Amino acid sequence: MTDKNNHTPNIHQTELANGIRVISQPTPGLQGAGIAIHVLSGSRDEDPRIGGASHFIEHLLFKGTEKRTSYQITTELDAIGASPNACTSQEGVTYYVKALSSDLPQAFDVISDMFLNSSFPEKEIDMERGVVLEEIKRAEDNPDRYLHNRFCEGFWGDHPLGRPVLGTPEVISSISREQLMQHMRERYVPGSTIVAATGNIEHGDVVSLVEGYMGGMQARATAPAAAPTASASYGLASARHNHREMQQVQFYLGYPSLAPTDPRYWSLQILRLVLGGGMSSRLFREVREERGLAYSVGAYLLEYSDRPAMVVVAGCNSGRAQEAIEVCHHEVMKLSREKLTAQILEEAKRQARGKLLLSLDSPADWLIPLAKEVGYFGRAHSMSEELAEVEAVTPEAVIELAEELFAGSLPRLESIGPEMELTLPS
């Protein structure tokens, strides 16, 4: 059972007059704090003609504002020991900074200036264009990233989720300053902006800070996202092998999943943990410990507001790759057929509870999840709510969900490695 004496942090939320939402999870007793500006718009919202614009803009916001050069941005943050960063995904862009709690106002002064007043100098755009092109090359050279991108393309097809977040060399080479600025004007609007803060903070102080710097943003509607060009079907029961001279074969097996807003979300998480969430999981025990087929094997979720995926990932000797594929799929199918014992369920619940509670030791790791939850639900769930949902999961719910997602279906198989023929599991 959940420890009733465990004190978990509360979550506070305020909406400014212009529509910006401010959410905080105070954790007293720490030296540091983190704050993030999250925009609910990512690569899936781009017109294909400017694919990669969201990620390109992320780079450019560090390249100077009306009152700060790129050098001043970095030196001001370095001077207080702050750690800035940013990331772009299919459904959002986040700019965040970690600092001593006493220095958080100064750190937010810098990142809010970047967010509101970036000047997009032509010289910096041309310079960063080359940097992004090199990042695309690095992703192509990295088997893990290459396989991930190819899987997404095969699993989601022409749907926006199937396009690479970084864009393509053709688009990045030709995209203009005006196209980038227009995309930012259309997507970076108060109603799509969430500011999240964690660590040694007070919610009222964070609201005042955000109001002072961002309260003047003019409320306006966000532009509609580009309409998907594909049907709602997944690229299931299909396979593709990508030839590359490597010592191993790496592969993805992709299955349909549930959106984070589905009320069965924690049943899904428990299912994932049982299947491939650690050294006691079924995949690890069968694929590595019992058969010695792979050093690394597991399952994870690609969580999107619609059409999400559960993916089994492994790397193995090319001579036993087909066997590994068969064994992994067999373990997935077993989940929909075999009874889940009370002991296995409790072990998975303890693992989930442990991961949740230990994550409180790194409050900055909550910045993006909190912002995403506000985007999905309109509010974030507290730790106590999450723990209660974990506790409510039943063996029957897990098996019923596994049957719904997996029974009678074949996955999308995407692999990379030496030239060979790999087929869908039987």
DACORKA-V530103 format. One record per helix or strand of 2 or more residues. SS is the DSSP state (a for helix, b for strand). FROM is the first residue (numbers start at 1). TO is the last residue. If there is no record, write none. Layout:
# DACORKA-V530103
[[SS	FROM	TO] [SS	FROM	TO]]
This chain:
# DACORKA-V530103
[[b	12	15] [b	21	26] [b	32	39] [a	43	45] [a	48	50] [a	53	60] [b	64	65] [a	70	79] [b	83	88] [b	93	100] [a	101	117] [a	122	141] [a	143	156] [a	160	162] [a	169	174] [a	177	187] [a	190	192] [b	193	199] [a	203	214] [b	238	243] [b	248	256] [a	265	276] [a	282	290] [b	294	302] [b	309	317] [a	318	335] [a	342	361] [a	363	377] [a	383	391] [a	395	406] [b	412	417]]
